[in-house]
Amino acid sequence: MFNEDLSGQRGKRIFDFPSEYTVIDTETTGLSPFYCEIIELSAIKVRDDRIVDTYSRLVNPGCDVGCFITNLTGISNDMLKCEQSIEEVLPSFLEFVGDDKILGHNVTFDINFINYDTCKYYGMIFDNDYFDTMWISRRIWKEERHHRLRDLIERCHLEGLQEHRGLSDCMYTYEAYLYMKKLIESK
């Protein structure tokens, strides 16, 4: 049975720089886990700060994806119509992530969506501890006004991937994390 109160719970924020973690990213039909749906789940498993495995799946949201989201992500209704639902895809994603610490950019957004669906379909909480490249960026570049992923891409001199797709955003987040980690360790 779905307990909406549980869907707001999550793991603890980590204030450390681990070398073993899973980077996650979601693409969604909008901003609210209560009214919108996940359309892409992606993750990169990292050991000793090196990528050892990847996961990426499109998800049929059971509703139309609006033009704004299609223009932003490149994910169209045609791409999703034959994909499995979140209820069918989520178990393999959760198995991939396991008990790992989670890294993401503005990661509470992704965690809230995943946790909402985990609670809704399986009655459990996605409560992995997490750390966030946006939070790290705000500590390093306090004078900067924006800390979006695209801002980190520029600050960390990253290039070559497509923004607003799950696996690409995971890669950008991973590379920005390593850049910032090295920057902090050098000081």
ChimeraX attribute file (.defattr): number of C-alpha atoms within 10 A of each C-alpha:
attribute: neighborCount
match mode: 1-to-1
recipient: residues
	/A:1	8
	/A:2	15
	/A:3	12
	/A:4	13
	/A:5	9
	/A:6	17
	/A:7	24
	/A:8	15
	/A:9	16
	/A:10	17
	/A:11	15
	/A:12	12
	/A:13	14
	/A:14	14
	/A:15	11
	/A:16	10
	/A:17	15
	/A:18	15
	/A:19	14
	/A:20	17
	/A:21	24
	/A:22	26
	/A:23	31
	/A:24	29
	/A:25	29
	/A:26	27
	/A:27	24
	/A:28	22
	/A:29	22
	/A:30	16
	/A:31	13
	/A:32	12
	/A:33	20
	/A:34	13
	/A:35	8
	/A:36	15
	/A:37	25
	/A:38	21
	/A:39	25
	/A:40	24
	/A:41	24
	/A:42	21
	/A:43	27
	/A:44	25
	/A:45	21
	/A:46	20
	/A:47	14
	/A:48	10
	/A:49	15
	/A:50	14
	/A:51	16
	/A:52	11
	/A:53	12
	/A:54	17
	/A:55	16
	/A:56	17
	/A:57	20
	/A:58	23
	/A:59	25
	/A:60	25
	/A:61	22
	/A:62	15
	/A:63	12
	/A:64	13
	/A:65	21
	/A:66	13
	/A:67	14
	/A:68	11
	/A:69	16
	/A:70	13
	/A:71	11
	/A:72	12
	/A:73	17
	/A:74	15
	/A:75	22
	/A:76	16
	/A:77	18
	/A:78	11
	/A:79	12
	/A:80	20
	/A:81	16
	/A:82	11
	/A:83	17
	/A:84	16
	/A:85	18
	/A:86	24
	/A:87	15
	/A:88	13
	/A:89	17
	/A:90	20
	/A:91	13
	/A:92	12
	/A:93	19
	/A:94	13
	/A:95	9
	/A:96	17
	/A:97	20
	/A:98	13
	/A:99	14
	/A:100	16
	/A:101	21
	/A:102	26
	/A:103	29
	/A:104	27
	/A:105	28
	/A:106	18
	/A:107	20
	/A:108	18
	/A:109	15
	/A:110	21
	/A:111	26
	/A:112	19
	/A:113	24
	/A:114	26
	/A:115	24
	/A:116	26
	/A:117	24
	/A:118	22
	/A:119	22
	/A:120	18
	/A:121	15
	/A:122	14
	/A:123	17
	/A:124	16
	/A:125	19
	/A:126	24
	/A:127	16
	/A:128	17
	/A:129	16
	/A:130	23
	/A:131	24
	/A:132	20
	/A:133	24
	/A:134	22
	/A:135	14
	/A:136	21
	/A:137	22
	/A:138	14
	/A:139	11
	/A:140	13
	/A:141	12
	/A:142	11
	/A:143	8
	/A:144	11
	/A:145	9
	/A:146	14
	/A:147	20
	/A:148	13
	/A:149	21
	/A:150	15
	/A:151	15
	/A:152	23
	/A:153	18
	/A:154	11
	/A:155	15
	/A:156	17
	/A:157	11
	/A:158	15
	/A:159	9
	/A:160	7
	/A:161	12
	/A:162	14
	/A:163	18
	/A:164	20
	/A:165	20
	/A:166	23
	/A:167	25
	/A:168	17
	/A:169	26
	/A:170	25
	/A:171	22
	/A:172	25
	/A:173	25
	/A:174	23
	/A:175	18
	/A:176	25
	/A:177	25
	/A:178	18
	/A:179	17
	/A:180	19
	/A:181	17
	/A:182	11
	/A:183	12
	/A:184	12
	/A:185	9
	/A:186	7
	/A:187	5
